[in-house]
Amino acid sequence: MSDDRVFDVVLFGYRNDLARAQTLDFLRQLPASESGPLTLDDGSGVPQRLFAALDPEGAERVRAELERLGAQVALVPAGEQTTRHAALPVSSSERRRSAWRLAPALVLLAAVAGIHFHSSLPLVHSVRPVAHARAPVPRITAALEHVPVGNARREPDETARLNSEAIAVAEAGSFAEAVDRLQRALQLTPDDPVLVRNLQTVLLQWGIADLTANRLGDASDHLEEAARFGDLPDVLQAQAVIAVREARLADAAALLERALRIAPADKNLLLMLGQVYFQKDKRPEALEMLQRAKEAGARGPDLDTLVQQLSREVDTEWDFVELDSPHFHISFADDEDRHTVRFVLSALEDARDLVDAKFGYHSTERTPVVLYTQRDFHAVTQTPDWAGGAYDGRIEIPVRGLSEDDPSLIRVARHEYAHSVIAQLSGGHCPVWLNEGLAVWAEEDQEGDHEAAAQRVIEAQELFSLADLNRPFAAFSQARAGVAYAESYLAVRYLIDSYSSRSISVLLRALKGTPKLADAFAAVYPDDLAGFEEGLLRQLAGS
């Protein structure tokens, strides 16, 4: 039976300026026909119906090629109107995230399922590794300068002597003495540009030294003094590092944006601003900054991984509809089934109340949530087929029509929201086994609800060491991942039974200041981590 359907190819935007140029060049080279393509130039707005009434095979070929070039396109039944609901600016390269009414086939498809501990555990949660790290301490590019001797200024030799002494003591790490000498030199020759630059540089060095030692208050004071002498990219970047460590992401972004106005091609500034935008869930802007960083010479596998991840996300989500509840910001692929989306939000709000109470925590910001189709979920998150949810700074779930009281939805909402709380409490430093075990614990209505089922999963199985459970569980086979989840939950159960649940948030907060688990563990509990693991494995082996 032949397929007599026909489709129009509609252009909604471009991944970036390079994608725009490649797409327009491709369209110009195609021969004109009754079906298209429409003639476009750099100033043409979007949306644009590029081709009309193509057969399904031809339409799919055109879409695949345009998407390969970086265009954002969709196939719609021929003649169907594309009505714009909303448009939100997302970058300086004129990309737009817009909500469009597409074909009904784009409604949310995939099933939500919860963790069930039994012999064929359908794993559904994954903390996705994110290729970003704690904001590094910037390297100082400004150098201290010597003052010329013997010119016509008042007491030039004394000024030069004090400046030289300041340079020497600063190089020895005696920044207070260096500042004192430079201030005395400036009293002799006020507003001398070399002395002013040197004083700013020494204050910057002092701030960097305190920042390296994690004395954020002292570092902030010295950098604020340095900033009084004018905007210097190194000073602004160091202040941004402090803002990131204090979770003031909006302040960090503003400081880095100021620095880039001075040094627009600085790869380190571009990298850091890209990371900050990523943490603020401004993903198109993050992608743009990181691509610019690569153009400026930044290299590395982590950077490549993050750019690839963001490219997949931005390409998939550019036309998502957005909706807010009191504590969540949700994006989804189509607005045809808002009833489903609203009770997903309701489940998340209920989960928030329970999970916050368990962790003794109260989040003040909206948590980002993304709902994907099944196909898009695995393509974007790069998770295995058995995964049905992920967290990487956003809660990511594949969904389809659900009943409001579906227990699977309740478990998923609690589990994934718990990952968000854990990330905030620990500053992103929680090891994988503890992270996953706590998220499963957060699902429970009553303490120990999952314990018997988890014991059955690990029965007669080779157990992991905790070190082996510090890599993403998606790297395991489905069977071994089932053991990993069960063992991680039982490790948390053992921790709670040994020291009480009240200590959990204390441990997570200790991880925020002391990223090594062994150090944080020793700071909170009377025993060391090695002894805890030995007792845990002995208990599990005997169960």
MODASUL-V670866 format. One record per pair of residues at least 6 apart in sequence whose C-alpha atoms are under 6 Angstrom apart, sorted by the first residue. I is the first residue (numbers start at 1). GAP is how many residues later the second one is. Records with the same first field share a line. If there is no record, write none. Layout:
I->GAP ; GAP
This chain:
6->47 ; 48 ; 49 ; 72
7->46 ; 47 ; 69 ; 70 ; 71
8->43 ; 44 ; 45 ; 67 ; 68 ; 70
9->40 ; 41 ; 42 ; 65 ; 66
10->38 ; 39 ; 40 ; 63 ; 64
11->36 ; 37 ; 62
12->34 ; 35 ; 60 ; 61
13->59
14->6 ; 56 ; 57 ; 58
15->55
19->50 ; 51
35->16 ; 17
36->15
37->13 ; 14
38->12
53->25
84->16
85->14 ; 15
86->12 ; 13
87->11
88->8 ; 9
89->7
90->6
91->194
97->221 ; 222
98->221
99->220 ; 221 ; 222
107->227
108->265 ; 291 ; 292
109->264 ; 290 ; 291
110->263 ; 264 ; 288 ; 289 ; 290
111->288 ; 289
112->287
113->295
114->294 ; 297 ; 298
117->336 ; 337
118->335 ; 339
119->338
121->361
123->263 ; 264
124->263 ; 264 ; 265
125->264 ; 265
126->264
127->263 ; 264
128->263 ; 264
131->171 ; 175
135->106
144->54
147->13
149->7 ; 8
150->6
159->26
162->19 ; 23
163->19
166->12 ; 15
169->9
170->8
175->31
200->26
203->19 ; 23
204->19
207->12 ; 15 ; 16
210->9
211->8
233->26
236->19
240->12 ; 15
243->9
267->26 ; 29 ; 31
270->19 ; 23
271->19 ; 22
274->12 ; 15 ; 16
277->9
278->8
284->30
287->23
312->68
313->67
320->11 ; 12 ; 13
321->10 ; 11
322->8 ; 9
323->7
327->39
328->38 ; 39 ; 40
329->37 ; 38 ; 39 ; 40
330->38 ; 39 ; 40
331->39
332->38 ; 39
343->61
348->65
351->62 ; 63
355->87
356->6
359->146
368->26
369->25 ; 26 ; 27
370->26
371->25 ; 26 ; 27
372->26
373->25
374->24
389->7 ; 8
390->6
395->21
411->32
414->29
415->24 ; 28
418->21
425->83 ; 84
426->82 ; 83 ; 85 ; 86
427->85
429->86
431->39
432->38
433->36 ; 37 ; 55
437->51 ; 52 ; 55
454->32
458->25
473->8
510->10
511->9
514->6
518->11
522->6
